């Protein structure tokens, strides 16, 4: 969902808001929330909720108390309280929906440690904040060089300046614990600011950086996904996917979060489905399950002596044979059941005039004898004229 200034312009070309990644109405930012109560007025006697949601760089959002009763709306740039100094952020949500978001994130509205909003940001505050953000890429590159010189096994993925440019937070990923005390000393000396190091996971790194997934859409973690649930290889096994790490891994290097999206549907379908290691006993021998299709309710079985010849059975037929096997009864063969499942292919298209031929538009090849005869005739004519 984009804002009004991001709509299409002349000749269908995108107009663009030209805010360099900071939308003026917060309609096209990461993890934005649509305020569907914005057009509704409060009942008589009700006071507006005094806590607002403020977004900082990328997807970091925090709640702040509007103790001064400043008139705020979505998209306003505000100066907020920080552990030291002040920070600059954008208001992303106001009103009663903030109460819902706080309940979702398990933050109590009556907590005393909720920071405050000082004021709306002045032009001087915005200029200082913008200059600090312009330095982030250069400082990130330089900090990576310092970490490589110190031979630290870590990756600095992002840098975030505080609004007053007095402090910078470095987000990094690492497999093991890293001793970065010397790194902080060198960076504080090189940049002249206070340094804070914050370790994040690989999924959080992909969320902050963003990107395009294998499906062709933006990453779920950077657009709408807020909680990162653990994904195991069992989710791929239940969905009968090949355990190929190159296909199952996302941009973060971990298993894709979308493997959990349809897992509940598969688990529900597998409740009434025979297990994959089902064995059927017939008079012709033991049969093993080679393949199964959950949603078509089909299973493919083959005899132990003839594994290359598969027989299609329905789920109800397999359950019936298993019930007889429990009573120590053997069926005659799988062919008796598989005959009912054979479906003849219906001819939908007939090739009567060769319309499906890929070479029907190619020119026919001429024989070499015809060309040779033509050359001989031409040569004979020339000789007669010369004579």
C-alpha positions in Angstrom: 0.0 0.0 0.0 1.6 3.3 -1.1 0.8 6.9 -0.2 -0.8 9.4 -2.5 2.5 10.9 -3.6 3.8 7.4 -4.7 0.9 6.8 -7.2 1.4 6.6 -10.9 2.2 9.8 -12.8 2.1 10.6 -16.5 2.0 7.8 -19.0 1.7 5.2 -16.3 5.2 5.9 -14.9 5.7 5.8 -11.1 5.7 9.2 -9.6 7.7 8.6 -6.4 7.6 10.6 -3.2 11.4 11.6 -3.5 11.8 11.3 0.3 14.9 9.0 0.0 13.3 6.1 1.9 11.3 8.2 4.4 7.7 8.4 3.3 5.9 11.5 4.4 2.7 9.7 5.4 4.3 6.3 6.4 2.1 4.6 3.8 4.9 2.7 2.0 7.5 2.0 4.8 8.4 -1.3 6.3 5.9 -3.0 8.6 3.5 -0.1 8.3 0.1 -0.4 10.0 -3.0 1.0 8.4 -5.0 3.2 10.9 -8.6 2.2 10.0 -9.9 4.3 12.9 -8.5 7.6 11.6 -11.8 8.8 10.3 -13.8 8.0 13.5 -14.2 10.5 16.3 -14.0 9.6 19.9 -17.2 9.3 22.0 -18.1 12.2 24.3 -16.1 12.4 27.4 -13.3 10.0 26.1 -9.8 11.3 26.1 -7.4 10.2 23.3 -4.8 7.6 24.1 -1.7 9.4 25.3 0.8 6.9 23.9 2.0 6.9 20.2 4.1 4.6 18.2 7.3 6.0 16.6 9.4 4.4 13.9 13.1 4.9 13.6 15.5 3.5 11.0 14.3 0.4 9.1 11.7 -1.5 11.2 12.6 -0.4 14.8 9.5 0.8 16.5 9.0 2.0 20.1 6.2 3.5 22.2 6.4 7.0 23.7 4.1 8.8 26.0 2.6 12.1 24.8 2.6 13.7 28.2 2.5 17.3 26.8 -0.7 16.6 24.8 1.0 17.6 21.5 -1.3 17.4 18.5 0.3 14.5 16.5 -0.7 12.7 13.4 0.9 9.9 11.3 4.0 11.1 9.5 5.0 13.8 12.0 8.8 14.0 12.8 9.2 14.2 16.6 12.1 14.5 19.1 11.9 11.7 21.6 13.6 10.8 24.9 16.7 8.7 24.8 19.0 7.2 27.4 21.3 10.1 26.7 20.3 13.1 24.6 17.3 12.8 22.3 16.4 10.8 19.2 14.4 11.7 16.0 11.7 9.5 14.7 8.5 9.4 12.7 5.0 8.9 14.2 3.5 5.7 12.6 0.4 5.2 14.7 -1.8 7.1 17.1 -5.1 6.5 19.0 -6.6 3.3 20.2 -4.8 1.1 17.7 -1.6 1.9 19.7 -3.3 0.1 22.7 -3.8 -2.9 20.5 -0.2 -2.9 19.4 1.0 -2.6 23.0 -1.1 -5.6 24.0 0.2 -7.6 21.1 3.8 -6.8 22.1 3.0 -7.3 25.8 3.8 -3.7 26.9 1.7 -2.3 29.8 0.2 1.2 29.1 0.5 2.2 32.8 4.3 1.3 33.0 6.4 4.1 34.4 9.5 3.4 32.2 7.8 4.4 28.9 9.9 7.3 27.5 8.3 10.7 26.6 8.0 12.8 23.5 9.7 16.1 23.9 8.3 18.1 20.9 7.9 18.2 17.2 11.2 18.2 15.5 12.4 21.6 14.3 14.3 22.2 11.1 17.6 22.3 12.9 16.9 18.9 14.5 16.0 17.4 11.1 19.2 18.8 9.5 21.4 17.3 12.2 19.6 14.0 11.9 19.9 14.0 8.1 23.6 14.7 8.2 24.1 11.9 10.7 22.3 9.5 8.4 24.4 10.5 5.4 27.5 9.4 7.4 26.2 5.9 8.1 27.4 4.1 5.0 30.9 5.6 5.2 31.2 4.7 8.9 29.9 1.2 8.3 32.5 0.6 5.7 35.3 1.9 7.9 34.1 -0.1 10.9 34.2 -3.3 8.8 37.8 -2.5 7.9 38.7 -2.1 11.5 37.1 -5.4 12.5 39.0 -7.2 9.7 42.3 -5.7 10.9 41.5 -6.9 14.4 40.6 -10.4 13.0 37.2 -10.5 14.7 34.8 -13.2 13.5 31.8 -10.9 13.1 29.9 -9.0 10.4 28.7 -5.5 10.9 25.5 -5.3 8.9 24.0 -1.9 9.8 24.7 1.4 11.6 22.1 3.6 13.1 22.8 7.1 14.4 20.9 8.7 17.2 18.9 11.8 16.2 21.3 14.2 17.9 24.4 12.5 16.2 26.0 11.9 19.6 25.8 8.1 19.5 25.8 5.3 17.0 24.5 1.7 17.3 26.3 -1.0 15.4 24.3 -4.1 14.6 26.4 -7.2 14.0 26.0 -11.0 13.5 28.4 -13.6 14.8 28.5 -17.3 15.3 30.3 -17.2 18.6 30.9 -14.7 21.4 33.1 -11.8 20.2 35.4 -9.7 22.4 35.0 -6.3 20.7 36.5 -4.0 23.5 39.4 -3.0 21.4 37.1 -2.5 18.4 35.0 0.0 20.4 38.1 1.9 21.5 39.3 2.2 17.9 35.9 3.2 16.5 35.3 5.8 19.2 38.8 7.3 18.5 38.2 7.2 14.7 34.6 8.6 14.6 34.5 10.7 17.8 31.1 9.4 19.0 29.8 7.0 21.6 29.5 3.4 20.4 26.9 0.8 21.2 27.3 -2.8 19.9 24.1 -4.8 19.5 24.1 -8.4 18.3 21.2 -9.6 16.1 20.2 -12.9 14.5 20.5 -13.7 10.8 16.7 -13.3 10.4 16.8 -9.8 12.0 19.7 -8.9 9.6 17.6 -9.9 6.6 14.7 -7.9 8.0 16.8 -4.8 8.3 18.5 -5.1 4.9 15.4 -6.3 2.9 15.5 -7.8 -0.5 13.6 -9.9 -3.0 12.8 -13.6 -2.2 12.7 -16.5 -4.6 8.9 -16.0 -5.1 9.6 -12.6 -6.7 8.1 -10.5 -3.9 9.7 -8.5 -1.1 10.8 -10.5 2.0 8.0 -11.2 4.4 10.3 -10.3 7.4 10.8 -6.8 6.0 7.2 -6.1 5.0 4.7 -7.6 7.4 6.2 -10.5 9.4 6.9 -9.3 13.0 7.5 -12.6 14.9 10.2 -15.1 13.9 9.0 -18.6 14.7 11.5 -21.5 14.5 11.4 -23.5 11.3 12.6 -27.1 11.3 13.2 -29.6 8.5 10.2 -31.6 9.7 8.0 -28.9 8.1 9.6 -29.8 4.7 9.2 -33.5 5.3 5.5 -33.2 6.1 5.0 -31.2 2.8 7.0 -33.9 0.9 9.7 -31.4 -0.2 13.2 -32.4 -1.2 15.6 -31.6 1.6 17.8 -29.4 -0.6 19.4 -26.6 1.5 19.8 -24.3 -1.5 16.1 -24.3 -2.3 14.8 -24.3 1.3 17.1 -21.6 2.7 16.2 -18.0 2.5 18.3 -14.8 2.1 19.3 -15.1 5.8 20.7 -18.6 5.3 18.1 -20.2 7.5 15.1 -22.2 6.5 12.4 -20.1 4.8 9.6 -18.8 7.1 7.0 -19.6 4.4 7.5 -23.3 5.2 5.3 -22.8 8.2 2.5 -21.1 6.2 0.8 -24.3 4.9 2.1 -26.7 7.5 -1.1 -26.7 9.5 -3.1 -27.7 6.4 -0.7 -30.6 5.7 -0.8 -31.8 9.3 -4.6 -31.8 9.3 -4.7 -33.8 6.0 -2.2 -36.3 7.4 -4.4 -37.2 10.4 -6.5 -39.6 8.3 -3.7 -40.6 6.0 -1.7 -43.9 6.2 2.0 -43.3 7.3 4.8 -43.4 4.7 6.3 -46.6 6.1 3.1 -48.6 5.5 3.5 -52.3 4.5 0.8 -54.3 2.8 0.8 -58.1 2.9 -0.6 -59.9 -0.2 -0.5 -63.4 -1.5 2.0 -62.2 -4.2 4.3 -60.8 -1.5 4.9 -57.8 0.7 4.3 -54.3 -0.8 6.0 -51.0 0.2 4.8 -47.4 -0.2 6.9 -45.6 -2.8 5.0 -42.3 -3.1 1.9 -40.6 -1.7 -0.2 -37.6 -2.8 -1.9 -36.2 0.2 -4.6 -34.0 -1.4 -5.5 -36.4 -4.2 -5.6 -39.2 -1.5 -3.5 -41.5 -3.7 -0.7 -43.9 -2.7 1.8 -45.8 -5.0 2.8 -49.3 -3.8 5.2 -51.8 -5.3 6.1 -55.4 -4.5 9.4 -56.1 -2.8 10.4 -58.4 -5.6 9.4 -55.9 -8.3 10.1 -52.4 -7.0 10.0 -50.7 -10.5 6.3 -51.6 -11.1 4.1 -49.2 -9.1 0.4 -49.7 -8.4 -2.0 -46.8 -7.6 -4.2 -47.2 -4.6 -6.6 -44.8 -3.0 -6.5 -44.0 0.7 -9.6 -45.9 1.5 -8.3 -49.0 -0.3 -5.1 -48.9 1.7 -7.0 -48.6 5.0 -9.2 -51.5 4.0 -6.1 -53.7 3.2 -4.4 -52.7 6.4 -7.6 -53.6 8.4 -7.5 -57.1 6.8 -3.8 -57.5 7.6 -4.4 -56.7 11.2 -6.8 -59.7 11.2 -4.0 -61.7 9.7 -5.8 -61.9 6.3 -4.0 -61.4 3.0 -5.6 -60.0 -0.1 -5.0 -61.7 -3.4 -3.0 -58.9 -5.1 -2.7 -55.1 -5.5 -3.7 -55.4 -9.1 -7.3 -56.1 -8.1 -7.6 -52.8 -6.3 -5.4 -50.8 -8.7 -7.7 -51.6 -11.7 -10.4 -49.3 -10.3 -8.0 -46.4 -10.2 -6.8 -46.5 -13.8 -8.1 -43.5 -15.6 -7.9 -43.3 -19.4 -6.5 -40.1 -20.7 -9.1 -38.2 -22.7 -8.0 -36.8 -26.0 -8.6 -33.1 -25.8 -6.8 -32.1 -29.0 -6.3 -34.1 -32.3 -3.6 -33.2 -34.7 -5.4 -33.5 -38.0 -3.4 -31.1 -40.2 -0.1 -31.0 -38.4 -0.7 -27.8 -36.6 1.4 -28.8 -33.6 4.5 -29.3 -35.6 7.4 -27.0 -34.6 8.9 -27.1 -38.1 5.7 -26.4 -40.0 6.8 -22.9 -41.0 10.3 -23.9 -42.0 11.2 -23.9 -45.7 11.4 -27.4 -47.3 14.8 -28.5 -48.1 15.6 -28.7 -51.8 17.5 -31.6 -53.2 21.0 -31.1 -54.4 20.2 -32.9 -57.7 17.8 -30.2 -58.8 20.4 -27.5 -58.3 23.0 -29.5 -60.2 20.6 -30.0 -63.1 19.9 -26.3 -63.2 23.6 -25.5 -63.4 24.1 -27.9 -66.2 21.3 -26.4 -68.3 22.7 -22.9 -67.7 26.2 -24.0 -68.8 24.8 -25.6 -72.0 22.9 -22.4 -72.9 26.1 -20.4 -72.5 28.1 -22.8 -74.7 25.4 -22.6 -77.5 25.5 -18.8 -77.4 29.3 -18.7 -77.7 29.2 -21.2 -80.6 
